[in-house]
Amino acid sequence: MLLGLNRATLYYQPAGASAFNLYLMRLIDEQYTRTPFYGWPRMTAYLQRRNLPVNHKRVQRLMRLMGLAAIYPKPKTTQAAKQAQIYPYLLRDLAITHPNQVWSADITYVRMAHGFMYLVAIIDWFSRYVLAWQLSNTLDGRFCLDALQRALQQNQPEIFNTDQGVQFTAHEFTHTLEATGIRVSMDGRGRALDNIFIERLWRSVKYEDIYLQDYLTVPALEAGLGSYFRLYNYERPHQSLDYRTPAEVHFAC
């Protein structure tokens, strides 16, 4: 799972990052997980109300580093690759009726005790089953492609949905999908709710594992996430699935 790592340290800590900035990033991550509609203006106000000496420029810079942007309005922190093709959103009013009809992928910021990582996951919309996940210490798109290739070794969907981020609009990523006959769907810019099931997954991962464990090292993070995703797929019943597990639903059909 540890692909995309290109620094001597396994986690990422910005050069010259102060303990205060890392503390702010932890607060931003927690608040954004609760309120993903917070952009830098609301996030700045939230931090200032906690009597923290921050201005909007610092908050903008940290949120950009974290890969975070509000649902409405959305700053240009998730930009498509230059000359990349943007695909239409295919899921509006679509009835989701069976596994492997729609998969989606997304990236989230993962805090650690002394730095942070990025996590990509691919989820099946019908069953909520997590097909693949990958860690990286950069937002380079290679770790997303690696996760996609691992997921496609298991099966393939009819439609694959992502946001318009450079990792997912890259030709190599979209070509991999189209070469196997998969239809590509992309969220409208600034509409994170178009990918709502994986947004819910991130809340579960963070509240049920990452915030509780506060991992010190990447190997510990990798092992912990491996255990959590096994729990999530095979043991944790979902209310929306009539209290069945994702694996029970995914492999029942």
Summary of the structure (lengths in Angstrom):
residues: 253
radius of gyration: 17.8
end to end distance: 28.2
largest distance: 54.6
contacts: 791
relative contact order: 0.16
helix: 43%
strand: 15%
